[in-house]
Amino acid sequence: MGELVRDIAAIPSTPPSFTAPDLTAAPDLSAAPHLLRGAASVALVALAQAVGIAPSLPDPDGTRSDINGDFRSQGYANLAGGLFQALPSGGSTSRTGVAVSAGARTRWAGVVSGVFLALVVLLCGSLAERIPMPVVGGLILVVGDELIRGKRHDILHVLRTSWMSAGATVLTFVATTRLPLQQAVILGAALSLILYCAQAARQAKLVALVRADDGHWRTAEPASALPPGEVTVLDYAGSSFFAEPPPHRGPASRPDGTRGAVLILVVRALPDVPPSAMIKLLDRYARHLGDQDDRLVLCGVQPSLAHLLQRSGTADRLGDGGVVPAAPELLGGLEEAWGAARERTSRPPHHVSDMR
């Protein structure tokens, strides 16, 4: 006879007992380095499963799922389960799909299924020990096949749209078949982070905004240099993951030799609290323009960013009107900044330094 479940571990027929940690003894952390990688992998798998449930199976009443609440609930459940010798647990897309297909409508479905599972383990644990391991392996193959076939459209979409994502998908799949699961999970998470960084770097760009005669703003390619005595408007689009806008793409790369120019930088896409490197770059560029009788104006500034600019002294360097607060409109505050800048550039040159 082949290997059975009981050859690996016995299934107890009694409820788990409460085991409190011994707070009087000195903690033994010798096993922590060996458990850390596996614990991180289990946490990543559980959280990824929870995130995947919400978009695939939205709430019946149309409300938005609270992902943070799901994460907190899983954390509380695992902390409490650790006192009863429970294995790490988390959300499951497959179990949720089975429950919904069976007619589940509320969270009570999970409670009822948990109660029945406990009864099955307590009453039929000795029978489960007799299950041959090939049956368990076959069940895993069937479940894996159903998961892959259920996601085949998503897999084909990734393979057709992005070679970087396709490479990460293939590499992660190969890793799950050749490496221990915890190592494969960490590798997949690292690849996802690298892909995000690479895409963020490619998306970040400066776009010139040109005001047409009808008052509308149109996008254009940034000029190679700041025109002397004129107003240039740049919109920073994309992610600020790398902490600074791309000054090498546009007029910001060649400010030398200009006089009386005004650069309006729309920063509505920046986060409320940007990295310190961003603040340093804005301050350095404002000082560089000021030394040439030019001026930098930040438009669409969020309150948190305005506070940081004030604390760092950059707001004082920009001067009056150098920080235009954000408004509810998409380009709110830009007309105000544009009008003030046009008035400044229209004045005689000897007034330019007086306004700084």
C-alpha positions in Angstrom: 0.0 0.0 0.0 1.2 3.5 -0.8 1.9 6.3 1.7 -1.1 7.5 3.6 -1.9 10.8 5.3 -1.3 9.3 8.7 2.3 8.5 7.7 3.0 12.2 7.6 1.0 13.5 10.5 -1.9 12.4 12.7 -5.2 14.3 12.6 -6.3 14.8 16.2 -9.9 14.2 17.1 -10.0 16.7 20.0 -10.3 20.5 19.8 -7.0 22.4 20.0 -6.0 23.6 23.4 -5.1 27.1 24.4 -1.4 27.7 24.7 -0.2 31.0 26.1 3.4 32.1 25.6 5.7 32.0 28.5 6.5 35.6 29.2 8.7 34.9 32.2 11.3 33.0 30.2 13.9 34.7 28.0 12.8 34.6 24.4 14.6 32.1 22.2 15.2 33.7 18.8 17.6 31.0 17.5 14.9 29.7 15.0 13.8 33.2 13.8 16.3 33.4 10.9 15.2 30.1 9.5 11.5 30.9 9.9 11.6 34.5 8.6 11.7 33.7 4.9 8.9 31.2 5.1 6.8 33.6 7.2 7.2 36.4 4.7 6.2 34.1 1.9 3.1 32.9 3.7 2.1 36.5 4.4 2.6 37.5 0.8 0.5 34.7 -0.5 -2.3 35.4 2.0 -2.4 39.1 1.3 -2.2 38.5 -2.5 -5.1 36.1 -2.2 -7.1 38.7 -0.3 -6.4 41.5 -2.8 -7.5 39.2 -5.7 -10.9 38.4 -4.2 -12.3 41.9 -4.2 -12.0 42.7 -8.0 -13.0 39.2 -9.1 -16.0 38.9 -6.7 -17.2 42.4 -5.7 -19.7 43.0 -2.9 -23.3 42.3 -3.9 -24.5 45.7 -2.7 -22.0 47.5 -4.9 -19.9 49.0 -2.0 -16.2 49.2 -2.3 -14.2 46.5 -0.4 -12.0 47.6 2.4 -8.7 46.0 1.6 -7.0 47.4 4.7 -9.8 46.0 6.8 -9.3 42.6 5.2 -5.6 42.8 6.0 -6.3 43.7 9.6 -8.8 40.9 10.0 -6.3 38.3 8.7 -3.7 39.6 11.1 -6.0 39.5 14.1 -7.2 36.0 13.1 -3.6 34.7 12.8 -2.6 36.2 16.1 -5.5 34.6 17.8 -5.0 31.3 16.0 -1.4 31.2 17.0 -2.6 30.7 20.6 -4.5 27.5 19.5 -1.8 25.8 17.4 -3.5 27.0 14.2 -1.8 27.1 10.8 -1.5 30.5 9.1 -4.7 31.3 7.2 -5.9 33.9 4.7 -8.4 34.6 2.0 -8.8 32.2 -0.9 -10.2 33.0 -4.3 -11.0 29.4 -5.0 -12.9 28.8 -1.8 -14.7 32.1 -2.2 -15.7 31.2 -5.8 -17.0 27.8 -4.6 -19.0 29.4 -1.8 -20.6 32.0 -4.2 -21.4 29.3 -6.8 -23.1 27.4 -4.0 -25.4 30.4 -3.2 -23.4 32.2 -0.5 -24.4 35.9 -0.1 -23.0 37.1 3.2 -20.0 36.6 5.5 -22.0 34.0 7.5 -21.1 31.5 4.7 -17.5 31.5 5.9 -18.6 31.1 9.5 -20.9 28.2 8.7 -18.2 26.5 6.5 -15.7 26.8 9.3 -18.0 25.2 11.8 -18.7 22.3 9.5 -15.0 21.9 8.7 -14.3 21.7 12.4 -17.0 19.1 12.9 -15.6 17.0 10.0 -12.1 17.1 11.5 -13.3 16.2 15.0 -15.7 13.4 13.9 -14.0 12.1 10.8 -10.3 12.8 11.4 -9.4 9.1 11.7 -11.0 8.4 8.3 -9.1 11.3 6.7 -5.8 9.7 7.9 -6.6 6.8 5.6 -6.5 8.9 2.5 -3.7 7.8 0.2 -1.2 10.6 -0.6 -1.6 10.0 -4.4 -5.2 11.1 -4.0 -4.0 14.4 -2.3 -1.5 14.9 -5.1 -4.1 14.4 -7.7 -6.4 16.8 -6.0 -3.7 19.4 -6.0 -3.1 18.9 -9.7 -6.8 19.3 -10.4 -7.0 22.5 -8.4 -3.9 23.9 -10.1 -5.3 23.0 -13.5 -8.5 24.8 -12.7 -6.7 27.9 -11.4 -4.5 28.1 -14.5 -7.4 27.5 -16.9 -9.5 30.1 -15.1 -6.8 32.7 -15.6 -5.8 31.7 -19.1 -7.3 34.8 -20.6 -5.3 37.0 -18.2 -2.2 35.0 -18.9 -2.6 35.4 -22.7 -3.3 39.1 -22.2 0.0 39.5 -20.3 2.0 37.5 -22.9 0.6 39.7 -25.7 0.9 43.1 -24.2 4.2 43.4 -22.3 7.4 41.4 -22.8 8.7 42.4 -19.4 5.6 41.2 -17.6 5.5 38.1 -19.8 9.2 37.3 -18.8 8.4 37.8 -15.1 5.3 35.5 -15.5 7.3 32.7 -17.1 10.2 33.1 -14.7 7.8 32.9 -11.7 6.1 29.9 -13.1 9.4 28.1 -13.6 10.5 29.1 -10.1 7.4 27.6 -8.5 8.2 24.2 -10.1 11.9 24.2 -9.4 12.3 26.0 -6.1 10.7 25.8 -2.7 7.5 27.7 -2.6 8.7 30.3 -0.1 11.6 31.2 -2.4 9.4 31.3 -5.5 6.9 33.6 -3.8 9.7 36.0 -2.7 11.1 35.9 -6.2 7.7 36.8 -7.8 7.2 39.7 -5.4 10.7 41.0 -6.1 10.1 40.8 -9.9 6.8 42.6 -9.5 8.5 45.4 -7.6 11.3 45.7 -10.2 8.7 45.9 -13.0 6.8 48.6 -11.2 10.0 50.6 -10.8 10.9 50.2 -14.5 7.5 51.2 -15.7 7.4 54.2 -13.3 10.8 55.4 -14.7 9.5 55.2 -18.3 6.2 57.0 -17.5 7.7 60.0 -15.8 8.0 63.0 -18.2 7.5 66.7 -18.5 4.8 67.9 -20.9 4.6 71.5 -22.2 1.3 73.2 -21.9 0.6 75.9 -24.5 -2.3 78.4 -24.1 -4.2 78.8 -27.3 -5.9 82.0 -28.4 -9.3 80.5 -27.4 -8.1 80.2 -23.8 -7.7 76.4 -23.9 -4.5 74.6 -22.9 -2.9 72.2 -25.3 0.0 69.8 -24.8 3.2 70.0 -26.8 6.8 68.8 -26.7 9.0 70.9 -24.3 11.4 73.3 -26.0 15.1 72.7 -25.6 15.7 75.9 -23.6 13.7 78.5 -21.7 12.9 81.4 -24.0 14.2 84.7 -22.5 11.4 87.0 -21.3 8.7 84.5 -21.9 6.5 82.2 -19.8 6.9 78.4 -20.1 4.5 76.0 -18.6 5.5 72.4 -17.9 3.2 69.7 -16.5 4.9 67.0 -14.6 3.1 63.7 -15.4 3.8 60.2 -14.3 5.0 58.6 -11.1 7.5 60.3 -8.7 8.9 57.0 -7.5 12.4 58.0 -8.2 12.0 61.2 -6.1 12.7 63.8 -8.8 11.2 64.9 -12.1 13.2 64.3 -15.3 15.0 67.6 -15.8 16.9 66.2 -18.8 13.7 66.2 -20.9 12.9 69.8 -21.7 13.8 73.4 -20.8 14.9 72.5 -17.3 18.0 71.0 -18.8 19.3 74.3 -20.3 18.4 77.3 -18.3 21.7 79.0 -18.8 21.8 82.3 -20.6 18.1 83.2 -20.1 17.0 86.5 -18.6 13.5 87.4 -17.4 12.0 83.9 -18.1 9.3 82.4 -15.9 8.9 78.6 -15.6 5.5 77.4 -14.3 5.8 73.8 -13.1 2.4 72.1 -12.6 3.0 69.6 -9.8 -0.5 68.3 -9.2 0.7 64.7 -10.0 3.2 64.8 -7.1 2.3 63.0 -3.9 1.1 64.9 -0.9 4.4 64.2 0.9 7.1 63.8 -1.8 10.6 62.5 -0.9 13.2 64.9 0.4 15.2 64.6 -2.9 12.3 66.2 -4.7 12.3 69.2 -2.3 16.0 69.6 -2.7 15.8 69.5 -6.5 13.1 72.1 -6.6 15.0 74.3 -4.2 18.2 73.9 -6.2 16.5 74.7 -9.5 14.7 77.8 -8.0 18.0 79.1 -6.8 19.7 78.5 -10.2 16.9 80.4 -12.0 16.9 83.2 -9.5 20.6 83.8 -10.0 19.8 84.5 -13.7 16.8 86.9 -13.0 14.5 84.1 -13.9 11.7 82.6 -11.8 10.2 79.3 -10.9 6.5 79.0 -10.0 5.0 75.8 -8.6 1.3 75.4 -9.5 -1.2 72.9 -8.1 0.6 72.5 -4.8 -1.2 70.3 -2.3 -1.4 71.6 1.3 1.1 69.0 2.6 3.6 69.9 -0.1 3.2 73.6 0.6 3.9 72.9 4.3 7.1 71.1 3.4 8.2 73.9 1.0 7.6 76.4 3.8 9.6 74.3 6.4 12.5 73.7 4.0 12.8 77.4 3.0 12.0 76.7 -0.6 8.8 78.8 -0.4 10.8 81.8 0.7 13.2 81.3 -2.2 10.3 81.1 -4.7 8.9 84.4 -3.3 5.4 85.9 -3.4 3.2 84.0 -5.8 5.8 81.3 -6.3 3.5 78.7 -4.7 0.0 78.5 -6.2 -2.3 76.1 -4.2 -4.2 73.3 -5.9 -7.8 73.8 -6.8 -10.7 71.4 -7.5 -10.4 72.0 -11.2 -7.9 69.9 -13.3 -5.7 72.9 -14.0 -6.9 75.0 -11.2 -4.7 77.9 -10.4 -2.9 77.8 -13.7 -4.7 80.8 -15.1 -3.8 82.8 -12.0 -0.1 81.8 -12.3 -0.1 82.4 -16.0 -1.6 85.9 -15.6 0.9 86.9 -12.9 3.8 85.5 -14.9 2.8 87.4 -18.1 2.5 90.6 -16.1 6.0 90.0 -14.8 7.6 89.3 -18.2 5.9 92.4 -19.7 7.6 94.8 -17.3 10.9 96.5 -18.2 14.1 94.5 -17.3 15.1 96.7 -14.4 11.8 95.7 -12.6 12.6 92.0 -12.9 15.2 91.8 -10.1 13.0 94.1 -7.9 10.2 91.5 -7.9 12.4 88.7 -6.6 
